Amino acid sequence: MSGTITVAAASIETNIAQRDRHLRSADFFETDTFPHITFSVDRLQPSGAGVTVTGQLTVRGQTRPLTFPAAVSLLGSGEVRLDAEVEVNRADFGLTWNRMGLTSMKNTVTVRAVFGRR
């Protein structure tokens, strides 16, 4: 199984308008130049009660390999849901703004992806 998940970088919201504007700036996602964050799935491998997801994450034009475990749920409608918490080092993608070193470079991203039949 392979595929690509694309997120509009400007759609990321924290519910704090000033912080959201800053995230869209050149200090972080630089959404005018890099409008999308993508994850291309290369492989899903059964692992315990879930799967191991392997692919490539692209943020700000920087692509890095990423592997993480995900829980799998089969929904009544024939859809499949993957749930995961993925640790990402934002410095790997050039997101190094950090006023006075107060913020960790490692962030946890919560993923909930639902896949259906076409």
N, CA, C and O atoms as a Tinker XYZ file with bonds, in Angstrom:
   472  protein
     1  N      0.844000   -1.175000    0.000000    73     2
     2  CA     0.000000    0.000000    0.000000    64     1     3
     3  C      0.885000    1.231000    0.000000    63     2     4     5
     4  O      1.840000    1.309000    0.772000    81     3
     5  N      0.582000    2.180000   -0.845000    73     3     6
     6  CA     1.318000    3.436000   -0.877000    64     5     7
     7  C      0.323000    4.553000   -1.144000    63     6     8     9
     8  O     -0.819000    4.309000   -1.532000    81     7
     9  N      0.771000    5.766000   -0.931000    73     7    10
    10  CA    -0.074000    6.924000   -1.159000    64     9    11
    11  C      0.558000    8.150000   -0.545000    63    10    12    13
    12  O      1.611000    8.066000    0.086000    81    11
    13  N     -0.083000    9.288000   -0.730000    73    11    14
    14  CA     0.440000   10.551000   -0.217000    64    13    15
    15  C     -0.661000   11.304000    0.514000    63    14    16    17
    16  O     -1.789000   11.417000    0.033000    81    15
    17  N     -0.308000   11.813000    1.681000    73    15    18
    18  CA    -1.200000   12.672000    2.457000    64    17    19
    19  C     -0.641000   14.086000    2.363000    63    18    20    21
    20  O      0.537000   14.313000    2.640000    81    19
    21  N     -1.488000   15.036000    1.971000    73    19    22
    22  CA    -1.069000   16.428000    1.821000    64    21    23
    23  C     -1.894000   17.305000    2.743000    63    22    24    25
    24  O     -3.120000   17.211000    2.783000    81    23
    25  N     -1.191000   18.172000    3.493000    73    23    26
    26  CA    -1.849000   19.117000    4.397000    64    25    27
    27  C     -1.438000   20.522000    3.974000    63    26    28    29
    28  O     -0.255000   20.787000    3.758000    81    27
    29  N     -2.406000   21.419000    3.856000    73    27    30
    30  CA    -2.094000   22.827000    3.587000    64    29    31
    31  C     -1.439000   23.391000    4.849000    63    30    32    33
    32  O     -2.067000   23.431000    5.907000    81    31
    33  N     -0.194000   23.822000    4.746000    73    31    34
    34  CA     0.545000   24.312000    5.913000    64    33    35
    35  C     -0.183000   25.475000    6.589000    63    34    36    37
    36  O     -0.138000   25.602000    7.812000    81    35
    37  N     -0.840000   26.310000    5.819000    73    35    38
    38  CA    -1.552000   27.457000    6.394000    64    37    39
    39  C     -2.816000   27.046000    7.143000    63    38    40    41
    40  O     -3.414000   27.865000    7.841000    81    39
    41  N     -3.228000   25.783000    7.006000    73    39    42
    42  CA    -4.442000   25.336000    7.694000    64    41    43
    43  C     -4.173000   24.916000    9.137000    63    42    44    45
    44  O     -5.112000   24.661000    9.890000    81    43
    45  N     -2.907000   24.843000    9.528000    73    43    46
    46  CA    -2.572000   24.452000   10.898000    64    45    47
    47  C     -2.936000   25.594000   11.831000    63    46    48    49
    48  O     -2.478000   26.724000   11.664000    81    47
    49  N     -3.771000   25.278000   12.820000    73    47    50
    50  CA    -4.251000   26.296000   13.754000    64    49    51
    51  C     -4.017000   25.863000   15.184000    63    50    52    53
    52  O     -4.133000   24.684000   15.519000    81    51
    53  N     -3.682000   26.838000   16.030000    73    51    54
    54  CA    -3.474000   26.590000   17.460000    64    53    55
    55  C     -4.540000   27.280000   18.305000    63    54    56    57
    56  O     -4.533000   27.178000   19.532000    81    55
    57  N     -5.456000   27.984000   17.640000    73    55    58
    58  CA    -6.494000   28.787000   18.306000    64    57    59
    59  C     -5.922000   30.020000   18.992000    63    58    60    61
    60  O     -6.586000   30.616000   19.841000    81    59
    61  N     -4.698000   30.413000   18.637000    73    59    62
    62  CA    -4.101000   31.667000   19.092000    64    61    63
    63  C     -3.632000   32.389000   17.827000    63    62    64    65
    64  O     -2.615000   32.021000   17.239000    81    63
    65  N     -4.377000   33.418000   17.410000    73    63    66
    66  CA    -4.160000   34.069000   16.123000    64    65    67
    67  C     -2.726000   34.557000   15.929000    63    66    68    69
    68  O     -2.159000   34.374000   14.852000    81    67
    69  N     -2.137000   35.165000   16.939000    73    67    70
    70  CA    -0.770000   35.683000   16.816000    64    69    71
    71  C      0.217000   34.536000   16.570000    63    70    72    73
    72  O      1.112000   34.655000   15.732000    81    71
    73  N      0.057000   33.441000   17.290000    73    71    74
    74  CA     0.938000   32.287000   17.094000    64    73    75
    75  C      0.709000   31.672000   15.716000    63    74    76    77
    76  O      1.671000   31.269000   15.061000    81    75
    77  N     -0.540000   31.592000   15.263000    73    75    78
    78  CA    -0.836000   31.038000   13.944000    64    77    79
    79  C     -0.169000   31.857000   12.843000    63    78    80    81
    80  O      0.378000   31.286000   11.900000    81    79
    81  N     -0.204000   33.184000   12.946000    73    79    82
    82  CA     0.483000   34.036000   11.970000    64    81    83
    83  C      1.983000   33.775000   11.995000    63    82    84    85
    84  O      2.623000   33.713000   10.945000    81    83
    85  N      2.542000   33.623000   13.185000    73    83    86
    86  CA     3.978000   33.356000   13.308000    64    85    87
    87  C      4.332000   32.000000   12.685000    63    86    88    89
    88  O      5.365000   31.882000   12.027000    81    87
    89  N      3.502000   30.990000   12.878000    73    87    90
    90  CA     3.755000   29.685000   12.273000    64    89    91
    91  C      3.771000   29.747000   10.748000    63    90    92    93
    92  O      4.475000   28.967000   10.106000    81    91
    93  N      3.011000   30.658000   10.171000    73    91    94
    94  CA     2.956000   30.797000    8.707000    64    93    95
    95  C      4.131000   31.608000    8.153000    63    94    96    97
    96  O      4.353000   31.628000    6.943000    81    95
    97  N      4.876000   32.269000    9.026000    73    95    98
    98  CA     5.981000   33.147000    8.616000    64    97    99
    99  C      7.234000   32.351000    8.249000    63    98   100   101
   100  O      7.268000   31.126000    8.364000    81    99
   101  N      8.264000   33.079000    7.803000    73    99   102
   102  CA     9.546000   32.464000    7.442000    64   101   103
   103  C     10.252000   31.841000    8.642000    63   102   104   105
   104  O     11.147000   31.016000    8.455000    81   103
   105  N      9.880000   32.209000    9.864000    73   103   106
   106  CA    10.470000   31.583000   11.051000    64   105   107
   107  C     10.095000   30.107000   11.159000    63   106   108   109
   108  O     10.833000   29.316000   11.747000    81   107
   109  N      8.944000   29.740000   10.587000    73   107   110
   110  CA     8.467000   28.361000   10.703000    64   109   111
   111  C      8.140000   27.790000    9.328000    63   110   112   113
   112  O      9.052000   27.452000    8.572000    81   111
   113  N      6.849000   27.675000    8.987000    73   111   114
   114  CA     6.450000   26.950000    7.782000    64   113   115
   115  C      6.638000   27.718000    6.479000    63   114   116   117
   116  O      6.681000   27.106000    5.412000    81   115
   117  N      6.751000   29.050000    6.540000    73   115   118
   118  CA     6.929000   29.872000    5.340000    64   117   119
   119  C      5.924000   29.457000    4.260000    63   118   120   121
   120  O      6.292000   29.053000    3.157000    81   119
   121  N      4.650000   29.571000    4.621000    73   119   122
   122  CA     3.573000   29.008000    3.804000    64   121   123
   123  C      3.423000   29.642000    2.424000    63   122   124   125
   124  O      2.877000   29.004000    1.524000    81   123
   125  N      3.890000   30.881000    2.227000    73   123   126
   126  CA     3.811000   31.478000    0.890000    64   125   127
   127  C      4.730000   30.751000   -0.080000    63   126   128   129
   128  O      4.397000   30.610000   -1.257000    81   127
   129  N      5.878000   30.291000    0.391000    73   127   130
   130  CA     6.849000   29.586000   -0.450000    64   129   131
   131  C      6.622000   28.077000   -0.435000    63   130   132   133
   132  O      6.787000   27.412000   -1.458000    81   131
   133  N      6.244000   27.536000    0.721000    73   131   134
   134  CA     6.056000   26.091000    0.895000    64   133   135
   135  C      4.632000   25.831000    1.402000    63   134   136   137
   136  O      4.431000   25.611000    2.597000    81   135
   137  N      3.648000   25.855000    0.502000    73   135   138
   138  CA     2.251000   25.794000    0.936000    64   137   139
   139  C      1.787000   24.437000    1.472000    63   138   140   141
   140  O      0.738000   24.362000    2.111000    81   139
   141  N      2.549000   23.361000    1.223000    73   139   142
   142  CA     2.077000   22.041000    1.623000    64   141   143
   143  C      3.086000   21.286000    2.473000    63   142   144   145
   144  O      4.297000   21.438000    2.312000    81   143
   145  N      2.573000   20.484000    3.367000    73   143   146
   146  CA     3.333000   19.489000    4.111000    64   145   147
   147  C      2.835000   18.151000    3.586000    63   146   148   149
   148  O      1.627000   17.917000    3.545000    81   147
   149  N      3.750000   17.264000    3.184000    73   147   150
   150  CA     3.316000   15.989000    2.627000    64   149   151
   151  C      3.992000   14.818000    3.324000    63   150   152   153
   152  O      5.122000   14.916000    3.803000    81   151
   153  N      3.269000   13.717000    3.364000    73   151   154
   154  CA     3.838000   12.458000    3.815000    64   153   155
   155  C      3.505000   11.420000    2.766000    63   154   156   157
   156  O      2.335000   11.136000    2.510000    81   155
   157  N      4.534000   10.855000    2.160000    73   155   158
   158  CA     4.363000    9.806000    1.158000    64   157   159
   159  C      4.608000    8.462000    1.822000    63   158   160   161
   160  O      5.701000    8.195000    2.321000    81   159
   161  N      3.590000    7.624000    1.823000    73   159   162
   162  CA     3.689000    6.299000    2.433000    64   161   163
   163  C      4.360000    5.356000    1.442000    63   162   164   165
   164  O      3.894000    5.182000    0.316000    81   163
   165  N      5.458000    4.755000    1.878000    73   163   166
   166  CA     6.165000    3.776000    1.049000    64   165   167
   167  C      5.732000    2.360000    1.387000    63   166   168   169
   168  O      5.663000    1.498000    0.511000    81   167
   169  N      5.433000    2.118000    2.688000    73   167   170
   170  CA     5.134000    0.751000    3.104000    64   169   171
   171  C      4.343000    0.748000    4.411000    63   170   172   173
   172  O      4.590000    1.552000    5.310000    81   171
   173  N      3.395000   -0.168000    4.491000    73   171   174
   174  CA     2.689000   -0.489000    5.729000    64   173   175
   175  C      2.997000   -1.950000    6.019000    63   174   176   177
   176  O      2.748000   -2.822000    5.187000    81   175
   177  N      3.535000   -2.211000    7.196000    73   175   178
   178  CA     3.909000   -3.579000    7.551000    64   177   179
   179  C      3.191000   -3.972000    8.833000    63   178   180   181
   180  O      3.297000   -3.266000    9.836000    81   179
   181  N      2.448000   -5.108000    8.819000    73   179   182
   182  CA     1.784000   -5.550000   10.046000    64   181   183
   183  C      2.791000   -5.670000   11.185000    63   182   184   185
   184  O      3.910000   -6.151000   11.003000    81   183
   185  N      2.363000   -5.218000   12.370000    73   183   186
   186  CA     3.244000   -5.233000   13.535000    64   185   187
   187  C      2.389000   -5.292000   14.789000    63   186   188   189
   188  O      1.742000   -4.307000   15.143000    81   187
   189  N      2.378000   -6.430000   15.463000    73   187   190
   190  CA     1.553000   -6.558000   16.664000    64   189   191
   191  C      0.092000   -6.335000   16.336000    63   190   192   193
   192  O     -0.446000   -6.963000   15.425000    81   191
   193  N     -0.561000   -5.434000   17.081000    73   191   194
   194  CA    -1.973000   -5.134000   16.853000    64   193   195
   195  C     -2.176000   -4.031000   15.829000    63   194   196   197
   196  O     -3.313000   -3.640000   15.567000    81   195
   197  N     -1.103000   -3.521000   15.247000    73   195   198
   198  CA    -1.224000   -2.419000   14.296000    64   197   199
   199  C     -0.331000   -2.611000   13.098000    63   198   200   201
   200  O     -0.165000   -3.723000   12.595000    81   199
   201  N      0.241000   -1.514000   12.646000    73   199   202
   202  CA     1.148000   -1.530000   11.500000    64   201   203
   203  C      2.332000   -0.612000   11.785000    63   202   204   205
   204  O      2.257000    0.287000   12.622000    81   203
   205  N      3.413000   -0.857000   11.076000    73   203   206
   206  CA     4.528000    0.075000   11.054000    64   205   207
   207  C      4.440000    0.809000    9.725000    63   206   208   209
   208  O      4.414000    0.188000    8.662000    81   207
   209  N      4.394000    2.134000    9.791000    73   207   210
   210  CA     4.270000    2.979000    8.605000    64   209   211
   211  C      5.659000    3.518000    8.274000    63   210   212   213
   212  O      6.352000    4.048000    9.143000    81   211
   213  N      6.059000    3.378000    7.014000    73   211   214
   214  CA     7.347000    3.887000    6.556000    64   213   215
   215  C      7.104000    4.788000    5.361000    63   214   216   217
   216  O      6.351000    4.444000    4.451000    81   215
   217  N      7.757000    5.955000    5.374000    73   215   218
   218  CA     7.576000    6.875000    4.262000    64   217   219
   219  C      8.515000    8.054000    4.342000    63   218   220   221
   220  O      9.540000    8.017000    5.022000    81   219
   221  N      8.138000    9.113000    3.624000    73   219   222
   222  CA     8.948000   10.320000    3.517000    64   221   223
   223  C      8.097000   11.525000    3.896000    63   222   224   225
   224  O      7.030000   11.739000    3.321000    81   223
   225  N      8.569000   12.316000    4.868000    73   223   226
   226  CA     7.886000   13.536000    5.291000    64   225   227
   227  C      8.602000   14.733000    4.681000    63   226   228   229
   228  O      9.823000   14.855000    4.782000    81   227
   229  N      7.822000   15.626000    4.038000    73   227   230
   230  CA     8.389000   16.835000    3.441000    64   229   231
   231  C      7.772000   18.064000    4.083000    63   230   232   233
   232  O      6.557000   18.260000    4.055000    81   231
   233  N      8.647000   18.898000    4.671000    73   231   234
   234  CA     8.244000   20.160000    5.293000    64   233   235
   235  C      9.249000   21.208000    4.836000    63   234   236   237
   236  O     10.457000   20.984000    4.912000    81   235
   237  N      8.758000   22.354000    4.361000    73   235   238
   238  CA     9.637000   23.455000    3.901000    64   237   239
   239  C     10.649000   23.000000    2.856000    63   238   240   241
   240  O     11.783000   23.480000    2.850000    81   239
   241  N     10.262000   22.085000    1.978000    73   239   242
   242  CA    11.142000   21.625000    0.920000    64   241   243
   243  C     12.197000   20.630000    1.372000    63   242   244   245
   244  O     13.017000   20.193000    0.565000    81   243
   245  N     12.192000   20.264000    2.650000    73   243   246
   246  CA    13.140000   19.287000    3.194000    64   245   247
   247  C     12.413000   17.948000    3.354000    63   246   248   249
   248  O     11.360000   17.882000    3.990000    81   247
   249  N     12.976000   16.884000    2.778000    73   247   250
   250  CA    12.364000   15.566000    2.860000    64   249   251
   251  C     13.233000   14.653000    3.711000    63   250   252   253
   252  O     14.444000   14.562000    3.512000    81   251
   253  N     12.600000   13.983000    4.654000    73   251   254
   254  CA    13.305000   13.077000    5.567000    64   253   255
   255  C     12.508000   11.781000    5.691000    63   254   256   257
   256  O     11.278000   11.800000    5.643000    81   255
   257  N     13.211000   10.646000    5.852000    73   255   258
   258  CA    12.499000    9.384000    6.080000    64   257   259
   259  C     11.844000    9.390000    7.452000    63   258   260   261
   260  O     12.342000   10.011000    8.391000    81   259
   261  N     10.726000    8.694000    7.554000    73   259   262
   262  CA    10.000000    8.641000    8.815000    64   261   263
   263  C      9.334000    7.274000    8.940000    63   262   264   265
   264  O      8.657000    6.817000    8.019000    81   263
   265  N      9.530000    6.628000   10.084000    73   263   266
   266  CA     8.900000    5.346000   10.382000    64   265   267
   267  C      8.269000    5.446000   11.758000    63   266   268   269
   268  O      8.880000    5.958000   12.696000    81   267
   269  N      7.026000    4.947000   11.875000    73   267   270
   270  CA     6.337000    5.013000   13.157000    64   269   271
   271  C      5.270000    3.921000   13.251000    63   270   272   273
   272  O      4.745000    3.468000   12.234000    81   271
   273  N      4.955000    3.503000   14.487000    73   271   274
   274  CA     3.875000    2.527000   14.677000    64   273   275
   275  C      2.522000    3.232000   14.667000    63   274   276   277
   276  O      2.405000    4.383000   15.088000    81   275
   277  N      1.505000    2.527000   14.183000    73   275   278
   278  CA     0.146000    3.073000   14.171000    64   277   279
   279  C     -0.848000    1.987000   14.550000    63   278   280   281
   280  O     -0.691000    0.823000   14.182000    81   279
   281  N     -1.864000    2.383000   15.283000    73   279   282
   282  CA    -2.972000    1.481000   15.599000    64   281   283
   283  C     -3.928000    1.479000   14.410000    63   282   284   285
   284  O     -4.087000    2.494000   13.731000    81   283
   285  N     -4.561000    0.340000   14.164000    73   283   286
   286  CA    -5.478000    0.195000   13.038000    64   285   287
   287  C     -6.870000   -0.120000   13.564000    63   286   288   289
   288  O     -7.043000   -0.972000   14.436000    81   287
   289  N     -7.867000    0.587000   13.018000    73   287   290
   290  CA    -9.264000    0.315000   13.358000    64   289   291
   291  C    -10.041000    0.130000   12.057000    63   290   292   293
   292  O     -9.892000    0.909000   11.116000    81   291
   293  N    -10.871000   -0.907000   12.018000    73   291   294
   294  CA   -11.765000   -1.108000   10.882000    64   293   295
   295  C    -13.102000   -0.502000   11.256000    63   294   296   297
   296  O    -13.702000   -0.884000   12.260000    81   295
   297  N    -13.573000    0.441000   10.453000    73   295   298
   298  CA   -14.833000    1.120000   10.725000    64   297   299
   299  C    -15.968000    0.395000   10.010000    63   298   300   301
   300  O    -15.735000   -0.280000    9.007000    81   299
   301  N    -17.167000    0.527000   10.504000    73   299   302
   302  CA   -18.323000   -0.173000    9.952000    64   301   303
   303  C    -18.605000    0.118000    8.498000    63   302   304   305
   304  O    -19.233000   -0.690000    7.814000    81   303
   305  N    -18.154000    1.253000    8.016000    73   303   306
   306  CA   -18.421000    1.649000    6.633000    64   305   307
   307  C    -17.405000    1.070000    5.656000    63   306   308   309
   308  O    -17.417000    1.417000    4.475000    81   307
   309  N    -16.524000    0.188000    6.138000    73   307   310
   310  CA   -15.495000   -0.380000    5.259000    64   309   311
   311  C    -14.240000    0.466000    5.209000    63   310   312   313
   312  O    -13.300000    0.146000    4.482000    81   311
   313  N    -14.220000    1.548000    5.979000    73   311   314
   314  CA   -13.044000    2.405000    6.027000    64   313   315
   315  C    -12.036000    1.858000    7.039000    63   314   316   317
   316  O    -12.376000    1.086000    7.935000    81   315
   317  N    -10.792000    2.284000    6.863000    73   315   318
   318  CA    -9.712000    1.905000    7.769000    64   317   319
   319  C     -9.160000    3.182000    8.382000    63   318   320   321
   320  O     -8.901000    4.157000    7.675000    81   319
   321  N     -8.979000    3.176000    9.715000    73   319   322
   322  CA    -8.431000    4.347000   10.402000    64   321   323
   323  C     -7.088000    3.983000   11.015000    63   322   324   325
   324  O     -6.939000    2.939000   11.650000    81   323
   325  N     -6.108000    4.870000   10.813000    73   323   326
   326  CA    -4.809000    4.747000   11.454000    64   325   327
   327  C     -4.674000    5.861000   12.477000    63   326   328   329
   328  O     -4.961000    7.022000   12.184000    81   327
   329  N     -4.234000    5.503000   13.687000    73   327   330
   330  CA    -3.989000    6.473000   14.750000    64   329   331
   331  C     -2.553000    6.315000   15.217000    63   330   332   333
   332  O     -2.081000    5.203000   15.456000    81   331
   333  N     -1.859000    7.450000   15.346000    73   331   334
   334  CA    -0.461000    7.393000   15.773000    64   333   335
   335  C     -0.057000    8.702000   16.423000    63   334   336   337
   336  O     -0.638000    9.757000   16.168000    81   335
   337  N      0.949000    8.602000   17.266000    73   335   338
   338  CA     1.641000    9.776000   17.780000    64   337   339
   339  C      3.071000    9.658000   17.293000    63   338   340   341
   340  O      3.756000    8.675000   17.573000    81   339
   341  N      3.516000   10.672000   16.558000    73   339   342
   342  CA     4.806000   10.618000   15.877000    64   341   343
   343  C      5.701000   11.726000   16.411000    63   342   344   345
   344  O      5.312000   12.894000   16.411000    81   343
   345  N      6.890000   11.371000   16.863000    73   343   346
   346  CA     7.841000   12.387000   17.317000    64   345   347
   347  C      8.677000   12.851000   16.126000    63   346   348   349
   348  O      9.262000   12.043000   15.405000    81   347
   349  N      8.719000   14.166000   15.940000    73   347   350
   350  CA     9.455000   14.774000   14.832000    64   349   351
   351  C     10.388000   15.831000   15.400000    63   350   352   353
   352  O      9.985000   16.643000   16.233000    81   351
   353  N     11.627000   15.818000   14.950000    73   351   354
   354  CA    12.572000   16.869000   15.320000    64   353   355
   355  C     12.437000   17.963000   14.270000    63   354   356   357
   356  O     12.852000   17.783000   13.125000    81   355
   357  N     11.862000   19.087000   14.653000    73   355   358
   358  CA    11.586000   20.149000   13.680000    64   357   359
   359  C     12.849000   20.757000   13.089000    63   358   360   361
   360  O     12.803000   21.338000   12.005000    81   359
   361  N     13.971000   20.636000   13.779000    73   359   362
   362  CA    15.238000   21.138000   13.228000    64   361   363
   363  C     15.634000   20.391000   11.960000    63   362   364   365
   364  O     16.335000   20.943000   11.111000    81   363
   365  N     15.193000   19.137000   11.820000    73   363   366
   366  CA    15.483000   18.361000   10.612000    64   365   367
   367  C     14.877000   19.004000    9.371000    63   366   368   369
   368  O     15.288000   18.701000    8.251000    81   367
   369  N     13.912000   19.882000    9.563000    73   367   370
   370  CA    13.207000   20.517000    8.449000    64   369   371
   371  C     13.466000   22.020000    8.384000    63   370   372   373
   372  O     12.731000   22.751000    7.719000    81   371
   373  N     14.500000   22.476000    9.067000    73   371   374
   374  CA    14.850000   23.895000    9.039000    64   373   375
   375  C     13.994000   24.763000    9.936000    63   374   376   377
   376  O     14.043000   25.989000    9.832000    81   375
   377  N     13.211000   24.161000   10.812000    73   375   378
   378  CA    12.350000   24.924000   11.725000    64   377   379
   379  C     13.096000   25.110000   13.038000    63   378   380   381
   380  O     12.815000   24.433000   14.026000    81   379
   381  N     14.044000   26.029000   13.038000    73   379   382
   382  CA    14.945000   26.171000   14.181000    64   381   383
   383  C     14.692000   27.409000   15.024000    63   382   384   385
   384  O     15.393000   27.627000   16.012000    81   383
   385  N     13.704000   28.233000   14.659000    73   383   386
   386  CA    13.416000   29.420000   15.463000    64   385   387
   387  C     13.084000   28.969000   16.875000    63   386   388   389
   388  O     12.263000   28.075000   17.083000    81   387
   389  N     13.740000   29.606000   17.842000    73   387   390
   390  CA    13.555000   29.191000   19.229000    64   389   391
   391  C     14.029000   30.324000   20.128000    63   390   392   393
   392  O     15.202000   30.388000   20.497000    81   391
   393  N     13.122000   31.204000   20.472000    73   391   394
   394  CA    13.481000   32.358000   21.295000    64   393   395
   395  C     14.063000   31.891000   22.625000    63   394   396   397
   396  O     13.390000   31.236000   23.421000    81   395
   397  N     15.316000   32.239000   22.844000    73   395   398
   398  CA    16.038000   31.972000   24.095000    64   397   399
   399  C     16.088000   30.485000   24.461000    63   398   400   401
   400  O     16.280000   30.151000   25.630000    81   399
   401  N     15.922000   29.594000   23.490000    73   399   402
   402  CA    16.038000   28.168000   23.751000    64   401   403
   403  C     14.962000   27.597000   24.653000    63   402   404   405
   404  O     15.180000   26.586000   25.320000    81   403
   405  N     13.793000   28.241000   24.679000    73   403   406
   406  CA    12.739000   27.820000   25.596000    64   405   407
   407  C     11.859000   26.690000   25.055000    63   406   408   409
   408  O     11.093000   26.089000   25.808000    81   407
   409  N     11.962000   26.400000   23.762000    73   407   410
   410  CA    11.080000   25.416000   23.154000    64   409   411
   411  C     11.876000   24.214000   22.666000    63   410   412   413
   412  O     12.963000   24.372000   22.110000    81   411
   413  N     11.353000   23.042000   22.865000    73   411   414
   414  CA    12.003000   21.812000   22.414000    64   413   415
   415  C     11.982000   21.721000   20.891000    63   414   416   417
   416  O     11.034000   22.174000   20.249000    81   415
   417  N     13.016000   21.142000   20.325000    73   415   418
   418  CA    13.048000   20.892000   18.886000    64   417   419
   419  C     12.237000   19.646000   18.540000    63   418   420   421
   420  O     11.855000   19.448000   17.387000    81   419
   421  N     11.977000   18.810000   19.539000    73   419   422
   422  CA    11.201000   17.591000   19.303000    64   421   423
   423  C      9.737000   17.871000   19.607000    63   422   424   425
   424  O      9.386000   18.363000   20.679000    81   423
   425  N      8.900000   17.546000   18.643000    73   423   426
   426  CA     7.469000   17.755000   18.778000    64   425   427
   427  C      6.740000   16.457000   18.503000    63   426   428   429
   428  O      7.190000   15.639000   17.701000    81   427
   429  N      5.606000   16.270000   19.172000    73   427   430
   430  CA     4.771000   15.102000   18.927000    64   429   431
   431  C      3.594000   15.525000   18.063000    63   430   432   433
   432  O      2.859000   16.454000   18.398000    81   431
   433  N      3.428000   14.828000   16.942000    73   431   434
   434  CA     2.336000   15.088000   16.017000    64   433   435
   435  C      1.330000   13.949000   16.169000    63   434   436   437
   436  O      1.696000   12.777000   16.082000    81   435
   437  N      0.076000   14.293000   16.394000    73   435   438
   438  CA    -0.971000   13.286000   16.494000    64   437   439
   439  C     -1.599000   13.106000   15.121000    63   438   440   441
   440  O     -2.027000   14.071000   14.487000    81   439
   441  N     -1.650000   11.855000   14.669000    73   439   442
   442  CA    -2.169000   11.544000   13.333000    64   441   443
   443  C     -3.416000   10.690000   13.485000    63   442   444   445
   444  O     -3.417000    9.698000   14.214000    81   443
   445  N     -4.474000   11.081000   12.794000    73   443   446
   446  CA    -5.663000   10.253000   12.645000    64   445   447
   447  C     -6.042000   10.352000   11.165000    63   446   448   449
   448  O     -6.512000   11.386000   10.690000    81   447
   449  N     -5.826000    9.260000   10.466000    73   447   450
   450  CA    -6.100000    9.236000    9.023000    64   449   451
   451  C     -7.131000    8.153000    8.732000    63   450   452   453
   452  O     -6.994000    7.019000    9.190000    81   451
   453  N     -8.165000    8.504000    7.967000    73   451   454
   454  CA    -9.209000    7.567000    7.599000    64   453   455
   455  C     -9.144000    7.344000    6.097000    63   454   456   457
   456  O     -9.144000    8.290000    5.310000    81   455
   457  N     -9.089000    6.074000    5.720000    73   455   458
   458  CA    -8.997000    5.704000    4.313000    64   457   459
   459  C    -10.224000    4.917000    3.923000    63   458   460   461
   460  O    -10.622000    3.982000    4.617000    81   459
   461  N    -10.828000    5.301000    2.801000    73   459   462
   462  CA   -12.030000    4.614000    2.313000    64   461   463
   463  C    -11.816000    4.087000    0.919000    63   462   464   465
   464  O    -10.780000    4.319000    0.296000    81   463
   465  N    -12.798000    3.386000    0.447000    73   463   466
   466  CA   -12.751000    2.848000   -0.916000    64   465   467
   467  C    -13.261000    3.896000   -1.880000    63   466   468   469
   468  O    -14.109000    4.722000   -1.541000    81   467
   469  N    -12.740000    3.847000   -3.058000    73   467   470
   470  CA   -13.200000    4.772000   -4.109000    64   469   471
   471  C    -14.203000    4.103000   -4.976000    63   470   472
   472  O    -14.710000    4.712000   -5.918000    81   471
